[in-house]
Amino acid sequence: MQISSIVDIINGELLNSPFISFIYAFKTNVKKVKEGDLFIAKNHEDIKTAVKNGAFAILIDKDYPVIDEEIAWIKVENIETAIIKLIRYKLAISNLEAYHCDKATYDLLKIYAPNSKKNIVLIPNDLNKFFKILNDITHDDILIYHHKEVLDKIYPNNKNLNGLEEYKVENLIEHSLFETSFSYNEQFYSKLKIPSIYIKQLITVLNYLNYELDMSKLKQFYNFKPLFLDKNLNLVDFGKSDKFVLCQNSDSLVKKEFQFLEKKYKYAKILFITSHKLDFIKKNQLVLKNIEDLKSTLKKVDFNAVYLIGFEYKDIHDSLTKQEKELTLF
């Protein structure tokens, strides 16, 4: 791709008169840079390494000295905006099918799309990682992303996956907050490990992928997935305790889950632990800066349920498991 074309696409400024006039690929990870690449420099400390590795162009949004006059140095006002413009340009030449969806549907697609016959490309949360697969996208691929605003910028011709059809669920049974049975399309789904608030998303995925889903894989779905604790706050099997911990790190799902928990579990003692103060939570909120302090914090309070906001499920699980192992060693 010509350097002059890149400058025009991202509305950049060419800072020198380079000997190089083209590049082969875009890279955001300095460890992956090789001869002929354009390196998108979010961290200026990586620039010398990128030049050493053979980068033909460096993209920056802050002042930096031109240390090699032979390669191109391009400056923009904002690197994130430049990334979006580059992706949009690359995708514009393809006649693709594209959809936006909510985060829960996206998470279910991450579980089930790999076994589908459809060529689904789930756009990663970090657009920098999208560059790895950008050149491999073909006309047969289907783009899906959970950030509509971002998808509108990189591929405006997209549809709402959650709004393709109206689905009718029958015989809905909520065995607990986390276990649901229902009938759909003349088939009964018994005691699935998924809360009722995400049944619609599950059916959306079921219909769109159009193959029989392995419902045991729902164990990989971490939205509103409980970690049960015994009286000593050690992890126990599903349903073996009346104490549990939930967590959510997606802003778009927090309020939905918060309202569901308060409605369905209103007579229980619910503690909300957040990574920062949230105004919509009016009571029983604690701010926790370090997840390693979770267990010691829980020992000081009485609760039936803990809902953590701003933390990842894996980090919570690893933290509790780690503390159990440490106790076992002694």
C-alpha positions as CSV (number, residue, x, y, z in Angstrom):
1,M,0.0,0.0,0.0
2,Q,1.3,3.4,-0.9
3,I,2.5,5.8,1.9
4,S,0.7,8.7,0.2
5,S,-2.6,6.8,0.2
6,I,-2.2,6.0,3.9
7,V,-1.6,9.6,4.7
8,D,-4.7,10.7,2.8
9,I,-6.9,7.9,4.4
10,I,-6.0,8.8,8.0
11,N,-5.7,12.6,7.4
12,G,-2.1,12.4,8.6
13,E,1.0,14.5,8.2
14,L,4.1,13.1,6.5
15,L,6.9,14.5,8.7
16,N,9.8,13.7,6.2
17,S,10.6,12.9,2.6
18,P,11.3,9.1,2.9
19,F,13.0,6.9,0.5
20,I,10.3,4.3,1.2
21,S,7.0,4.8,-0.7
22,F,5.0,1.7,0.3
23,I,4.3,-0.7,3.1
24,Y,3.1,-4.4,3.2
25,A,1.1,-4.6,6.5
26,F,0.0,-2.8,9.6
27,K,1.3,-3.9,13.0
28,T,0.5,-2.7,16.5
29,N,2.7,-5.3,18.4
30,V,6.3,-4.3,18.1
31,K,7.4,-8.0,18.6
32,K,5.6,-8.8,15.4
33,V,7.1,-6.1,13.3
34,K,9.2,-7.2,10.3
35,E,10.6,-5.6,7.2
36,G,8.0,-3.7,5.2
37,D,5.5,-3.1,8.0
38,L,3.9,0.1,9.2
39,F,4.1,0.2,13.0
40,I,1.3,2.0,14.9
41,A,3.2,3.4,17.9
42,K,1.0,3.7,20.9
43,N,4.1,3.4,23.1
44,H,7.0,5.5,22.0
45,E,9.4,3.2,23.9
46,D,8.8,0.6,21.1
47,I,9.7,2.8,18.2
48,K,13.5,2.1,18.1
49,T,12.8,-1.6,18.2
50,A,10.3,-1.3,15.4
51,V,12.8,0.6,13.3
52,K,15.5,-2.0,14.1
53,N,13.1,-4.8,13.0
54,G,12.7,-3.2,9.6
55,A,9.6,-1.1,9.8
56,F,9.0,0.9,6.6
57,A,6.8,3.5,8.4
58,I,6.0,4.7,11.9
59,L,2.6,6.2,12.9
60,I,2.5,8.5,15.9
61,D,0.2,11.0,17.5
62,K,2.7,12.7,19.7
63,D,6.0,14.4,19.0
64,Y,9.0,12.1,18.3
65,P,12.3,12.7,16.6
66,V,12.7,11.3,13.1
67,I,15.6,8.9,13.8
68,D,15.7,7.3,10.3
69,E,15.1,9.5,7.3
70,E,14.7,6.6,4.8
71,I,11.5,5.3,6.3
72,A,8.2,7.2,6.5
73,W,7.1,9.1,9.7
74,I,3.4,9.9,9.8
75,K,1.7,11.9,12.6
76,V,-2.0,12.0,13.3
77,E,-4.2,13.7,15.9
78,N,-5.4,10.5,17.4
79,I,-4.1,7.0,16.9
80,E,-7.3,5.2,17.8
81,T,-9.2,7.3,15.2
82,A,-6.5,6.4,12.6
83,I,-6.9,2.7,13.4
84,I,-10.6,2.9,12.7
85,K,-10.0,4.7,9.4
86,L,-7.5,2.2,8.3
87,I,-9.8,-0.7,9.1
88,R,-12.7,1.0,7.4
89,Y,-10.6,1.5,4.2
90,K,-9.5,-2.2,4.2
91,L,-13.1,-3.5,4.7
92,A,-14.6,-1.0,2.2
93,I,-13.3,-3.0,-0.8
94,S,-15.2,-6.1,0.4
95,N,-19.0,-6.8,0.1
96,L,-19.5,-8.3,3.5
97,E,-22.4,-9.3,5.7
98,A,-22.1,-7.6,9.1
99,Y,-24.1,-7.5,12.3
100,H,-24.0,-5.8,15.7
101,C,-25.4,-7.6,18.7
102,D,-25.4,-7.2,22.5
103,K,-22.5,-8.4,24.6
104,A,-24.3,-11.5,25.9
105,T,-25.0,-12.7,22.4
106,Y,-21.4,-12.0,21.4
107,D,-20.2,-14.1,24.3
108,L,-22.4,-17.0,23.3
109,L,-21.2,-16.7,19.7
110,K,-17.6,-17.0,21.0
111,I,-18.6,-20.4,22.4
112,Y,-20.7,-21.7,19.5
113,A,-19.6,-19.9,16.3
114,P,-16.3,-22.0,15.8
115,N,-18.4,-25.1,15.2
116,S,-20.8,-23.3,12.8
117,K,-20.7,-23.8,9.0
118,K,-20.9,-20.0,8.6
119,N,-17.7,-18.0,8.2
120,I,-18.1,-15.8,11.2
121,V,-15.5,-13.3,12.2
122,L,-16.0,-12.0,15.7
123,I,-14.3,-8.6,15.9
124,P,-12.1,-8.6,19.0
125,N,-12.6,-6.1,21.8
126,D,-9.2,-4.7,21.1
127,L,-9.3,-3.4,17.5
128,N,-5.5,-3.6,17.4
129,K,-5.8,-7.4,17.3
130,F,-8.1,-7.1,14.3
131,F,-5.1,-6.2,12.1
132,K,-3.9,-9.8,12.5
133,I,-6.8,-11.2,10.5
134,L,-7.7,-8.1,8.4
135,N,-5.9,-9.2,5.3
136,D,-7.4,-12.7,5.5
137,I,-11.0,-11.6,5.4
138,T,-12.9,-12.7,2.3
139,H,-16.3,-11.9,0.7
140,D,-17.8,-15.0,2.3
141,D,-17.0,-13.8,5.9
142,I,-19.6,-12.4,8.3
143,L,-18.5,-9.7,10.7
144,I,-20.1,-9.5,14.1
145,Y,-19.3,-7.0,16.9
146,H,-21.0,-5.9,20.1
147,H,-20.1,-2.2,19.9
148,K,-22.6,-0.8,17.4
149,E,-21.0,2.7,17.4
150,V,-17.6,1.3,16.5
151,L,-19.0,-1.1,13.9
152,D,-20.9,1.8,12.3
153,K,-17.5,3.6,11.9
154,I,-15.6,0.6,10.4
155,Y,-18.4,-1.0,8.4
156,P,-21.6,1.1,8.3
157,N,-23.6,-1.4,6.3
158,N,-24.6,-3.6,9.3
159,K,-27.7,-5.1,10.8
160,N,-29.0,-5.9,14.3
161,L,-28.5,-9.6,14.9
162,N,-30.8,-9.4,18.0
163,G,-33.6,-7.9,16.0
164,L,-33.7,-10.4,13.0
165,E,-36.7,-12.3,14.3
166,E,-39.2,-12.4,17.2
167,Y,-39.0,-15.6,19.2
168,K,-41.7,-17.2,21.3
169,V,-40.6,-19.1,24.4
170,E,-43.0,-21.4,26.2
171,N,-43.1,-23.4,29.5
172,L,-40.5,-21.2,31.0
173,I,-39.4,-22.5,34.4
174,E,-36.9,-20.7,36.6
175,H,-35.5,-23.4,38.8
176,S,-33.1,-20.9,40.4
177,L,-31.4,-17.7,39.5
178,F,-29.0,-19.7,37.4
179,E,-30.9,-22.6,36.0
180,T,-33.8,-22.4,33.5
181,S,-36.0,-24.8,31.5
182,F,-38.1,-23.8,28.5
183,S,-39.7,-24.9,25.3
184,Y,-38.8,-23.5,21.9
185,N,-39.7,-24.6,18.4
186,E,-41.3,-27.8,19.7
187,Q,-38.2,-28.8,21.7
188,F,-37.9,-28.8,25.5
189,Y,-34.6,-27.6,27.0
190,S,-34.3,-28.9,30.5
191,K,-32.4,-27.2,33.4
192,L,-29.9,-25.3,31.4
193,K,-27.2,-23.5,33.4
194,I,-28.2,-20.0,32.2
195,P,-30.3,-17.3,33.8
196,S,-33.7,-16.5,32.3
197,I,-32.5,-13.0,31.3
198,Y,-30.2,-14.5,28.7
199,I,-32.6,-17.0,27.1
200,K,-33.5,-14.6,24.3
201,Q,-29.8,-14.3,23.4
202,L,-29.3,-18.1,23.5
203,I,-32.2,-18.5,21.1
204,T,-30.8,-15.8,18.8
205,V,-27.6,-17.8,18.6
206,L,-29.5,-21.1,18.2
207,N,-31.5,-19.7,15.3
208,Y,-28.7,-17.8,13.5
209,L,-26.1,-20.6,13.6
210,N,-28.8,-23.2,12.7
211,Y,-27.3,-26.2,14.3
212,E,-27.9,-28.2,17.5
213,L,-26.0,-26.5,20.2
214,D,-24.1,-28.5,22.9
215,M,-25.7,-27.0,26.0
216,S,-23.0,-28.4,28.2
217,K,-20.7,-25.7,26.7
218,L,-22.8,-23.0,28.6
219,K,-20.3,-23.6,31.4
220,Q,-18.0,-21.3,29.3
221,F,-20.6,-18.5,29.5
222,Y,-19.6,-16.3,32.4
223,N,-22.3,-13.7,32.5
224,F,-24.2,-14.1,35.8
225,K,-22.4,-17.3,36.5
226,P,-22.1,-18.0,40.2
227,L,-19.2,-19.1,42.3
228,F,-20.6,-20.9,45.3
229,L,-18.9,-20.5,48.7
230,D,-19.1,-22.6,51.9
231,K,-19.1,-21.1,55.3
232,N,-15.3,-20.7,55.2
233,L,-15.6,-19.0,51.9
234,N,-14.0,-21.9,50.0
235,L,-15.3,-22.7,46.5
236,V,-17.9,-25.6,46.3
237,D,-19.8,-27.3,43.5
238,F,-22.8,-25.7,41.8
239,G,-25.8,-25.3,44.2
240,K,-24.0,-26.8,47.2
241,S,-24.3,-23.6,49.2
242,D,-26.6,-20.6,49.8
243,K,-23.7,-18.2,49.4
244,F,-22.4,-17.2,46.0
245,V,-20.4,-14.6,44.2
246,L,-21.2,-13.1,40.8
247,C,-19.1,-10.7,38.7
248,Q,-19.5,-8.5,35.6
249,N,-17.0,-6.4,33.8
250,S,-19.2,-5.2,30.9
251,D,-20.9,-1.9,31.4
252,S,-23.6,-2.8,29.0
253,L,-24.8,-5.8,31.1
254,V,-24.3,-4.5,34.6
255,K,-27.6,-2.7,35.1
256,K,-29.6,-5.5,33.5
257,E,-28.0,-8.1,35.9
258,F,-28.3,-5.7,38.8
259,Q,-32.0,-5.2,38.4
260,F,-32.6,-8.9,37.8
261,L,-30.7,-9.8,41.0
262,E,-32.5,-7.2,43.1
263,K,-35.9,-8.3,41.7
264,K,-35.4,-12.1,42.0
265,Y,-33.4,-12.1,45.3
266,K,-34.9,-9.1,47.0
267,Y,-35.2,-10.7,50.5
268,A,-31.6,-11.8,50.6
269,K,-28.5,-9.9,51.8
270,I,-26.8,-8.7,48.7
271,L,-23.4,-7.0,48.8
272,F,-22.2,-5.0,45.8
273,I,-18.4,-4.7,45.5
274,T,-17.2,-2.4,42.8
275,S,-13.8,-1.3,41.4
276,H,-15.0,2.3,41.6
277,K,-18.0,4.1,43.1
278,L,-21.2,3.7,41.1
279,D,-24.0,6.2,41.7
280,F,-26.9,3.9,40.7
281,I,-26.1,1.6,43.6
282,K,-27.8,3.2,46.6
283,K,-26.8,0.8,49.4
284,N,-24.5,-2.0,50.4
285,Q,-21.7,-0.9,48.1
286,L,-18.0,-1.4,48.9
287,V,-15.2,-0.2,46.7
288,L,-12.3,-2.8,46.3
289,K,-9.1,-1.7,44.6
290,N,-7.2,-5.0,44.9
291,I,-8.9,-8.3,44.1
292,E,-6.4,-10.1,46.3
293,D,-8.3,-8.5,49.2
294,L,-11.6,-10.1,48.3
295,K,-11.6,-13.0,50.7
296,S,-10.5,-10.9,53.7
297,T,-13.2,-8.4,52.9
298,L,-15.9,-11.0,52.7
299,K,-14.9,-12.4,56.1
300,K,-15.9,-9.1,57.7
301,V,-19.5,-9.0,56.3
302,D,-22.7,-11.0,56.4
303,F,-24.1,-11.8,53.0
304,N,-26.0,-14.3,50.8
305,A,-24.9,-12.9,47.5
306,V,-22.0,-10.8,46.3
307,Y,-22.1,-9.0,43.0
308,L,-18.7,-7.7,41.8
309,I,-18.6,-5.0,39.2
310,G,-15.4,-4.1,37.2
311,F,-13.7,-7.5,37.7
312,E,-13.3,-10.5,35.4
313,Y,-14.7,-13.9,36.3
314,K,-11.4,-15.7,35.8
315,D,-9.6,-13.3,38.1
316,I,-12.2,-13.8,40.8
317,H,-12.0,-17.6,40.5
318,D,-8.2,-17.6,40.4
319,S,-8.0,-15.3,43.5
320,L,-10.3,-17.5,45.5
321,T,-8.7,-20.7,44.4
322,K,-5.2,-19.3,45.0
323,Q,-6.1,-18.4,48.6
324,E,-7.5,-21.9,49.1
325,K,-4.3,-23.5,47.9
326,E,-2.2,-21.3,50.1
327,L,-4.2,-22.3,53.2
328,T,-3.9,-26.0,52.2
329,L,-0.1,-25.7,52.0
330,F,0.0,-24.6,55.6
